[in-house]
């Protein structure tokens, strides 16, 4: 009788471990998030982000916890018309979805460049419009970087799972 109980207990433990192991660990990417429609937009001002992280409600509104499927890239997308900023966006992306029109062939080059995040900017232009897309894939890579000693570094929420840290 004791051996049956032991086998049953081991079987139940094994089943629970298998069930837990079958769940995919959800990872997320933290990106700056904002949009503006002029060269005077606060989205272009590094101080705007710093002030946002000092937000007293404990929930800064300038960053986004990008979860699947939109957790592959942080992006900066900028439109210029006549040399002036018409639109500026910081957000996250799945590497296929961006703010520019899906059916416009002129954007295919940008879309193909975005598939390989190398923290670089690609631009396309015609006689009226210039569109630039920057892609990267590390936390807060699409905004101000505070790396000098004594400067502010964004704090990642405690429930965030780092994409580069192996699961424990």
Buried (B, 14 or more C-beta within 10 A) or exposed (E): EEEEEEEEEEEEEEEEEEEEEEEEEEBBBBBBBBEBEEEEBEBBBEEBBBEBBEEEEEEBEBBBBBEEEBBBBBBBBBBBEEEEBBBBBBBBBBBEBBBBEEEEEEBEBBBEBBEEBEEEEBBBEEEEEBBBBBBBBBBBBBBBEBEEEEEEEBEBEEEBEEBEEEEE
